[in-house]
Amino acid sequence: MSKIFTLFLSTSPYSYENTLTAVRIAESALNKGHVVKLIASGDGVYCFLKGQKAKGITNAEEKFGELIQNGLKVYL
């Protein structure tokens, strides 16, 4: 039986670990067949800007793009 996970992200993509934590939770839940919804508010919307050039860390745009293709529902 699948469950619905709702995540709330309100911090900028590279200032804290929150973005990576949200990515990992969403990825794990999606891989187990659950429904995942992410609400981005405030600085959290910057995780979805195109053309990010993150070096040496996880690129938020790319990771969330992959998760969206795997079923992540995003609300900005």
Jmol script that loads the backbone (N, CA, C; Angstrom):
load data "model"
ATOM      1  N   MET A   1       0.840  -1.176   0.000  1.00  0.00           N
ATOM      2  CA  MET A   1       0.000   0.000   0.000  1.00  0.00           C
ATOM      3  C   MET A   1       0.888   1.242   0.000  1.00  0.00           C
ATOM      4  N   SER A   2       0.735   2.075  -1.014  1.00  0.00           N
ATOM      5  CA  SER A   2       1.576   3.269  -1.094  1.00  0.00           C
ATOM      6  C   SER A   2       1.028   4.376  -0.203  1.00  0.00           C
ATOM      7  N   LYS A   3       1.925   5.206   0.237  1.00  0.00           N
ATOM      8  CA  LYS A   3       1.579   6.343   1.088  1.00  0.00           C
ATOM      9  C   LYS A   3       1.886   7.627   0.342  1.00  0.00           C
ATOM     10  N   ILE A   4       1.383   8.735   0.845  1.00  0.00           N
ATOM     11  CA  ILE A   4       1.661  10.043   0.263  1.00  0.00           C
ATOM     12  C   ILE A   4       2.588  10.797   1.210  1.00  0.00           C
ATOM     13  N   PHE A   5       3.735  11.219   0.686  1.00  0.00           N
ATOM     14  CA  PHE A   5       4.679  12.031   1.443  1.00  0.00           C
ATOM     15  C   PHE A   5       4.599  13.455   0.909  1.00  0.00           C
ATOM     16  N   THR A   6       4.504  14.427   1.806  1.00  0.00           N
ATOM     17  CA  THR A   6       4.509  15.829   1.417  1.00  0.00           C
ATOM     18  C   THR A   6       5.699  16.495   2.099  1.00  0.00           C
ATOM     19  N   LEU A   7       6.597  17.052   1.292  1.00  0.00           N
ATOM     20  CA  LEU A   7       7.787  17.724   1.799  1.00  0.00           C
ATOM     21  C   LEU A   7       7.644  19.226   1.581  1.00  0.00           C
ATOM     22  N   PHE A   8       8.174  20.005   2.498  1.00  0.00           N
ATOM     23  CA  PHE A   8       8.133  21.470   2.396  1.00  0.00           C
ATOM     24  C   PHE A   8       9.572  21.962   2.412  1.00  0.00           C
ATOM     25  N   LEU A   9       9.963  22.683   1.360  1.00  0.00           N
ATOM     26  CA  LEU A   9      11.331  23.174   1.227  1.00  0.00           C
ATOM     27  C   LEU A   9      11.300  24.689   1.113  1.00  0.00           C
ATOM     28  N   SER A  10      11.932  25.372   2.065  1.00  0.00           N
ATOM     29  CA  SER A  10      11.887  26.836   2.050  1.00  0.00           C
ATOM     30  C   SER A  10      13.260  27.483   2.165  1.00  0.00           C
ATOM     31  N   THR A  11      14.319  26.696   2.041  1.00  0.00           N
ATOM     32  CA  THR A  11      15.661  27.259   2.122  1.00  0.00           C
ATOM     33  C   THR A  11      16.351  27.208   0.767  1.00  0.00           C
ATOM     34  N   SER A  12      17.341  28.067   0.582  1.00  0.00           N
ATOM     35  CA  SER A  12      18.058  28.129  -0.694  1.00  0.00           C
ATOM     36  C   SER A  12      18.793  26.818  -0.955  1.00  0.00           C
ATOM     37  N   PRO A  13      19.073  26.534  -2.222  1.00  0.00           N
ATOM     38  CA  PRO A  13      19.592  25.211  -2.582  1.00  0.00           C
ATOM     39  C   PRO A  13      20.957  24.850  -2.002  1.00  0.00           C
ATOM     40  N   TYR A  14      21.823  25.815  -1.778  1.00  0.00           N
ATOM     41  CA  TYR A  14      23.193  25.468  -1.420  1.00  0.00           C
ATOM     42  C   TYR A  14      23.658  26.058  -0.090  1.00  0.00           C
ATOM     43  N   SER A  15      22.770  26.614   0.701  1.00  0.00           N
ATOM     44  CA  SER A  15      23.163  27.197   1.983  1.00  0.00           C
ATOM     45  C   SER A  15      23.140  26.176   3.115  1.00  0.00           C
ATOM     46  N   TYR A  16      22.260  25.223   3.029  1.00  0.00           N
ATOM     47  CA  TYR A  16      22.084  24.239   4.090  1.00  0.00           C
ATOM     48  C   TYR A  16      21.972  22.849   3.479  1.00  0.00           C
ATOM     49  N   GLU A  17      21.869  21.846   4.311  1.00  0.00           N
ATOM     50  CA  GLU A  17      21.705  20.461   3.862  1.00  0.00           C
ATOM     51  C   GLU A  17      20.254  20.123   3.543  1.00  0.00           C
ATOM     52  N   ASN A  18      19.345  21.066   3.750  1.00  0.00           N
ATOM     53  CA  ASN A  18      17.917  20.789   3.582  1.00  0.00           C
ATOM     54  C   ASN A  18      17.574  20.300   2.183  1.00  0.00           C
ATOM     55  N   THR A  19      18.180  20.881   1.168  1.00  0.00           N
ATOM     56  CA  THR A  19      17.890  20.482  -0.211  1.00  0.00           C
ATOM     57  C   THR A  19      18.287  19.036  -0.441  1.00  0.00           C
ATOM     58  N   LEU A  20      19.492  18.688  -0.033  1.00  0.00           N
ATOM     59  CA  LEU A  20      19.965  17.313  -0.223  1.00  0.00           C
ATOM     60  C   LEU A  20      19.112  16.328   0.571  1.00  0.00           C
ATOM     61  N   THR A  21      18.693  16.722   1.760  1.00  0.00           N
ATOM     62  CA  THR A  21      17.825  15.862   2.569  1.00  0.00           C
ATOM     63  C   THR A  21      16.489  15.638   1.873  1.00  0.00           C
ATOM     64  N   ALA A  22      15.905  16.702   1.333  1.00  0.00           N
ATOM     65  CA  ALA A  22      14.636  16.572   0.609  1.00  0.00           C
ATOM     66  C   ALA A  22      14.799  15.671  -0.608  1.00  0.00           C
ATOM     67  N   VAL A  23      15.910  15.818  -1.327  1.00  0.00           N
ATOM     68  CA  VAL A  23      16.178  14.974  -2.496  1.00  0.00           C
ATOM     69  C   VAL A  23      16.250  13.510  -2.083  1.00  0.00           C
ATOM     70  N   ARG A  24      16.979  13.240  -1.019  1.00  0.00           N
ATOM     71  CA  ARG A  24      17.164  11.842  -0.591  1.00  0.00           C
ATOM     72  C   ARG A  24      15.861  11.213  -0.089  1.00  0.00           C
ATOM     73  N   ILE A  25      15.076  11.973   0.658  1.00  0.00           N
ATOM     74  CA  ILE A  25      13.796  11.446   1.137  1.00  0.00           C
ATOM     75  C   ILE A  25      12.867  11.173  -0.035  1.00  0.00           C
ATOM     76  N   ALA A  26      12.775  12.135  -0.950  1.00  0.00           N
ATOM     77  CA  ALA A  26      11.898  11.981  -2.120  1.00  0.00           C
ATOM     78  C   ALA A  26      12.342  10.798  -2.973  1.00  0.00           C
ATOM     79  N   GLU A  27      13.633  10.693  -3.207  1.00  0.00           N
ATOM     80  CA  GLU A  27      14.162   9.605  -4.036  1.00  0.00           C
ATOM     81  C   GLU A  27      13.866   8.243  -3.411  1.00  0.00           C
ATOM     82  N   SER A  28      14.088   8.126  -2.126  1.00  0.00           N
ATOM     83  CA  SER A  28      13.843   6.868  -1.431  1.00  0.00           C
ATOM     84  C   SER A  28      12.366   6.481  -1.465  1.00  0.00           C
ATOM     85  N   ALA A  29      11.504   7.456  -1.188  1.00  0.00           N
ATOM     86  CA  ALA A  29      10.064   7.176  -1.183  1.00  0.00           C
ATOM     87  C   ALA A  29       9.566   6.807  -2.579  1.00  0.00           C
ATOM     88  N   LEU A  30      10.029   7.519  -3.605  1.00  0.00           N
ATOM     89  CA  LEU A  30       9.619   7.202  -4.972  1.00  0.00           C
ATOM     90  C   LEU A  30      10.087   5.809  -5.373  1.00  0.00           C
ATOM     91  N   ASN A  31      11.306   5.446  -4.980  1.00  0.00           N
ATOM     92  CA  ASN A  31      11.835   4.120  -5.309  1.00  0.00           C
ATOM     93  C   ASN A  31      11.033   3.000  -4.653  1.00  0.00           C
ATOM     94  N   LYS A  32      10.359   3.312  -3.551  1.00  0.00           N
ATOM     95  CA  LYS A  32       9.536   2.321  -2.866  1.00  0.00           C
ATOM     96  C   LYS A  32       8.084   2.361  -3.324  1.00  0.00           C
ATOM     97  N   GLY A  33       7.787   3.196  -4.323  1.00  0.00           N
ATOM     98  CA  GLY A  33       6.448   3.217  -4.900  1.00  0.00           C
ATOM     99  C   GLY A  33       5.470   4.167  -4.249  1.00  0.00           C
ATOM    100  N   HIS A  34       5.955   5.065  -3.409  1.00  0.00           N
ATOM    101  CA  HIS A  34       5.072   6.025  -2.749  1.00  0.00           C
ATOM    102  C   HIS A  34       4.868   7.269  -3.616  1.00  0.00           C
ATOM    103  N   VAL A  35       3.833   8.019  -3.303  1.00  0.00           N
ATOM    104  CA  VAL A  35       3.563   9.297  -3.966  1.00  0.00           C
ATOM    105  C   VAL A  35       4.276  10.379  -3.161  1.00  0.00           C
ATOM    106  N   VAL A  36       5.020  11.238  -3.854  1.00  0.00           N
ATOM    107  CA  VAL A  36       5.756  12.297  -3.164  1.00  0.00           C
ATOM    108  C   VAL A  36       5.383  13.638  -3.768  1.00  0.00           C
ATOM    109  N   LYS A  37       5.001  14.567  -2.889  1.00  0.00           N
ATOM    110  CA  LYS A  37       4.682  15.937  -3.288  1.00  0.00           C
ATOM    111  C   LYS A  37       5.643  16.857  -2.561  1.00  0.00           C
ATOM    112  N   LEU A  38       6.211  17.828  -3.282  1.00  0.00           N
ATOM    113  CA  LEU A  38       7.129  18.776  -2.673  1.00  0.00           C
ATOM    114  C   LEU A  38       6.593  20.181  -2.875  1.00  0.00           C
ATOM    115  N   ILE A  39       6.472  20.913  -1.801  1.00  0.00           N
ATOM    116  CA  ILE A  39       6.035  22.301  -1.858  1.00  0.00           C
ATOM    117  C   ILE A  39       7.273  23.158  -1.629  1.00  0.00           C
ATOM    118  N   ALA A  40       7.623  24.000  -2.603  1.00  0.00           N
ATOM    119  CA  ALA A  40       8.766  24.908  -2.478  1.00  0.00           C
ATOM    120  C   ALA A  40       8.242  26.319  -2.292  1.00  0.00           C
ATOM    121  N   SER A  41       8.731  26.969  -1.254  1.00  0.00           N
ATOM    122  CA  SER A  41       8.284  28.310  -0.932  1.00  0.00           C
ATOM    123  C   SER A  41       9.490  29.155  -0.544  1.00  0.00           C
ATOM    124  N   GLY A  42       9.383  30.458  -0.655  1.00  0.00           N
ATOM    125  CA  GLY A  42      10.489  31.334  -0.281  1.00  0.00           C
ATOM    126  C   GLY A  42      11.716  31.022  -1.114  1.00  0.00           C
ATOM    127  N   ASP A  43      12.866  30.869  -0.465  1.00  0.00           N
ATOM    128  CA  ASP A  43      14.108  30.576  -1.181  1.00  0.00           C
ATOM    129  C   ASP A  43      14.135  29.171  -1.776  1.00  0.00           C
ATOM    130  N   GLY A  44      13.225  28.316  -1.356  1.00  0.00           N
ATOM    131  CA  GLY A  44      13.170  26.963  -1.893  1.00  0.00           C
ATOM    132  C   GLY A  44      12.881  26.910  -3.383  1.00  0.00           C
ATOM    133  N   VAL A  45      12.234  27.946  -3.921  1.00  0.00           N
ATOM    134  CA  VAL A  45      11.939  27.959  -5.355  1.00  0.00           C
ATOM    135  C   VAL A  45      13.218  28.061  -6.187  1.00  0.00           C
ATOM    136  N   TYR A  46      14.314  28.548  -5.597  1.00  0.00           N
ATOM    137  CA  TYR A  46      15.572  28.658  -6.333  1.00  0.00           C
ATOM    138  C   TYR A  46      16.172  27.299  -6.660  1.00  0.00           C
ATOM    139  N   CYS A  47      15.700  26.249  -6.025  1.00  0.00           N
ATOM    140  CA  CYS A  47      16.173  24.900  -6.331  1.00  0.00           C
ATOM    141  C   CYS A  47      15.774  24.468  -7.737  1.00  0.00           C
ATOM    142  N   PHE A  48      14.809  25.159  -8.329  1.00  0.00           N
ATOM    143  CA  PHE A  48      14.260  24.748  -9.618  1.00  0.00           C
ATOM    144  C   PHE A  48      14.630  25.694 -10.758  1.00  0.00           C
ATOM    145  N   LEU A  49      15.529  26.647 -10.505  1.00  0.00           N
ATOM    146  CA  LEU A  49      15.975  27.547 -11.572  1.00  0.00           C
ATOM    147  C   LEU A  49      16.846  26.799 -12.562  1.00  0.00           C
ATOM    148  N   LYS A  50      16.677  27.081 -13.823  1.00  0.00           N
ATOM    149  CA  LYS A  50      17.484  26.445 -14.865  1.00  0.00           C
ATOM    150  C   LYS A  50      18.846  27.118 -14.955  1.00  0.00           C
ATOM    151  N   GLY A  51      19.857  26.353 -15.343  1.00  0.00           N
ATOM    152  CA  GLY A  51      21.188  26.886 -15.582  1.00  0.00           C
ATOM    153  C   GLY A  51      22.059  26.994 -14.343  1.00  0.00           C
ATOM    154  N   GLN A  52      21.767  26.231 -13.312  1.00  0.00           N
ATOM    155  CA  GLN A  52      22.604  26.280 -12.114  1.00  0.00           C
ATOM    156  C   GLN A  52      23.959  25.645 -12.410  1.00  0.00           C
ATOM    157  N   LYS A  53      25.001  26.220 -11.842  1.00  0.00           N
ATOM    158  CA  LYS A  53      26.349  25.726 -12.079  1.00  0.00           C
ATOM    159  C   LYS A  53      27.010  25.334 -10.757  1.00  0.00           C
ATOM    160  N   ALA A  54      26.429  24.372 -10.088  1.00  0.00           N
ATOM    161  CA  ALA A  54      26.979  23.900  -8.813  1.00  0.00           C
ATOM    162  C   ALA A  54      28.222  23.055  -9.079  1.00  0.00           C
ATOM    163  N   LYS A  55      29.292  23.331  -8.337  1.00  0.00           N
ATOM    164  CA  LYS A  55      30.541  22.570  -8.501  1.00  0.00           C
ATOM    165  C   LYS A  55      30.895  21.914  -7.181  1.00  0.00           C
ATOM    166  N   GLY A  56      31.157  20.632  -7.234  1.00  0.00           N
ATOM    167  CA  GLY A  56      31.579  19.903  -6.053  1.00  0.00           C
ATOM    168  C   GLY A  56      30.450  19.494  -5.114  1.00  0.00           C
ATOM    169  N   ILE A  57      29.220  19.856  -5.442  1.00  0.00           N
ATOM    170  CA  ILE A  57      28.060  19.481  -4.635  1.00  0.00           C
ATOM    171  C   ILE A  57      26.943  19.033  -5.566  1.00  0.00           C
ATOM    172  N   THR A  58      25.919  18.470  -5.000  1.00  0.00           N
ATOM    173  CA  THR A  58      24.782  17.997  -5.783  1.00  0.00           C
ATOM    174  C   THR A  58      24.072  19.174  -6.435  1.00  0.00           C
ATOM    175  N   ASN A  59      23.844  19.094  -7.733  1.00  0.00           N
ATOM    176  CA  ASN A  59      23.131  20.138  -8.459  1.00  0.00           C
ATOM    177  C   ASN A  59      21.636  19.946  -8.250  1.00  0.00           C
ATOM    178  N   ALA A  60      21.016  20.887  -7.550  1.00  0.00           N
ATOM    179  CA  ALA A  60      19.598  20.771  -7.188  1.00  0.00           C
ATOM    180  C   ALA A  60      18.712  20.678  -8.422  1.00  0.00           C
ATOM    181  N   GLU A  61      18.988  21.492  -9.421  1.00  0.00           N
ATOM    182  CA  GLU A  61      18.164  21.492 -10.641  1.00  0.00           C
ATOM    183  C   GLU A  61      18.167  20.108 -11.298  1.00  0.00           C
ATOM    184  N   GLU A  62      19.341  19.511 -11.430  1.00  0.00           N
ATOM    185  CA  GLU A  62      19.447  18.202 -12.080  1.00  0.00           C
ATOM    186  C   GLU A  62      18.762  17.109 -11.269  1.00  0.00           C
ATOM    187  N   LYS A  63      19.014  17.086  -9.952  1.00  0.00           N
ATOM    188  CA  LYS A  63      18.428  16.036  -9.120  1.00  0.00           C
ATOM    189  C   LYS A  63      16.909  16.130  -9.078  1.00  0.00           C
ATOM    190  N   PHE A  64      16.381  17.354  -8.909  1.00  0.00           N
ATOM    191  CA  PHE A  64      14.924  17.487  -8.877  1.00  0.00           C
ATOM    192  C   PHE A  64      14.333  17.188 -10.259  1.00  0.00           C
ATOM    193  N   GLY A  65      15.052  17.512 -11.322  1.00  0.00           N
ATOM    194  CA  GLY A  65      14.582  17.176 -12.665  1.00  0.00           C
ATOM    195  C   GLY A  65      14.431  15.672 -12.841  1.00  0.00           C
ATOM    196  N   GLU A  66      15.415  14.926 -12.345  1.00  0.00           N
ATOM    197  CA  GLU A  66      15.352  13.466 -12.416  1.00  0.00           C
ATOM    198  C   GLU A  66      14.169  12.931 -11.591  1.00  0.00           C
ATOM    199  N   LEU A  67      13.991  13.515 -10.409  1.00  0.00           N
ATOM    200  CA  LEU A  67      12.899  13.063  -9.550  1.00  0.00           C
ATOM    201  C   LEU A  67      11.535  13.390 -10.149  1.00  0.00           C
ATOM    202  N   ILE A  68      11.429  14.528 -10.808  1.00  0.00           N
ATOM    203  CA  ILE A  68      10.173  14.896 -11.462  1.00  0.00           C
ATOM    204  C   ILE A  68       9.845  13.877 -12.554  1.00  0.00           C
ATOM    205  N   GLN A  69      10.861  13.440 -13.297  1.00  0.00           N
ATOM    206  CA  GLN A  69      10.639  12.432 -14.325  1.00  0.00           C
ATOM    207  C   GLN A  69      10.214  11.100 -13.713  1.00  0.00           C
ATOM    208  N   ASN A  70      10.604  10.874 -12.465  1.00  0.00           N
ATOM    209  CA  ASN A  70      10.228   9.624 -11.778  1.00  0.00           C
ATOM    210  C   ASN A  70       8.937   9.739 -10.996  1.00  0.00           C
ATOM    211  N   GLY A  71       8.257  10.886 -11.083  1.00  0.00           N
ATOM    212  CA  GLY A  71       6.932  10.998 -10.476  1.00  0.00           C
ATOM    213  C   GLY A  71       6.782  12.030  -9.382  1.00  0.00           C
ATOM    214  N   LEU A  72       7.836  12.746  -9.038  1.00  0.00           N
ATOM    215  CA  LEU A  72       7.729  13.782  -8.003  1.00  0.00           C
ATOM    216  C   LEU A  72       6.799  14.893  -8.489  1.00  0.00           C
ATOM    217  N   LYS A  73       5.864  15.287  -7.645  1.00  0.00           N
ATOM    218  CA  LYS A  73       4.947  16.402  -7.937  1.00  0.00           C
ATOM    219  C   LYS A  73       5.476  17.623  -7.201  1.00  0.00           C
ATOM    220  N   VAL A  74       5.716  18.725  -7.919  1.00  0.00           N
ATOM    221  CA  VAL A  74       6.284  19.929  -7.326  1.00  0.00           C
ATOM    222  C   VAL A  74       5.282  21.072  -7.418  1.00  0.00           C
ATOM    223  N   TYR A  75       5.145  21.782  -6.326  1.00  0.00           N
ATOM    224  CA  TYR A  75       4.264  22.950  -6.259  1.00  0.00           C
ATOM    225  C   TYR A  75       5.098  24.137  -5.805  1.00  0.00           C
ATOM    226  N   LEU A  76       5.164  25.176  -6.640  1.00  0.00           N
ATOM    227  CA  LEU A  76       5.936  26.376  -6.310  1.00  0.00           C
ATOM    228  C   LEU A  76       5.025  27.473  -5.832  1.00  0.00           C
TER     229      LEU A  76
END
end "model"
wireframe off; spacefill off
backbone 0.3
color backbone group
